[in-house]
Amino acid sequence: MELKWMGALLIIAGCGGFGFTLAANHRREERALRQLIAALDYMACELQYRLTPLPELCRQAGRESDGCIGTVLVTLAEELEDQISPDVSTCMLAALRKSKDVPSVAEGCLRSLGGSLGRFDLEGQIKGLESVRANCRRELESLSRNKEERLRSYQTLSLCAGAALAILFL
């Protein structure tokens, strides 16, 4: 009998853990987008006032950022300096492959950043950064809309599903 109760608790804990993991991933995605927007703001200001070369610009923006975004930007700077490929988008893909913990929406924004960097003059670079920043803001707004209710629902539904499964197996 005790074994059944232990199994029921493990089922509830497993299902609940899944819901709490979904909520944590959602928060991680939102945090990464905020970091990326801040890095893009920094890059745009730095480009406008100092005309910093691209590898140094990425390194500085990476140092200003925390977490996975900072890591990707510093890795991108290293890839650009090593000149594995003269194409920035290829270097960005290599940097993303080396950084495994980048959330999917932020990764898509970083890919589009890689496609716009290093291709145009100063004005084109600024417009490319603004375009990526606008895309990040749209994604962030989408994630933030009804966030608390959605995260609470993930957690509640996962615990309820675990309880329902435990009842069925008892």
Secondary structure, 3 states (H helix, E strand, C coil): CHHHHHHHHHHHHHHHHHHHHHHHHHHHHHHHHHHHHHHHHHHHHHHHHHCCCHHHHHHHHHHHCCHHHHHHHHHHHHHHHHCCCCCHHHHHHHHHHHCCCCCHHHHHHHHHHHHHCCCCCHHHHHHHHHHHHHHHHHHHHHHHCCHHHHHHHHHHHHHHHHHHHHHHHC
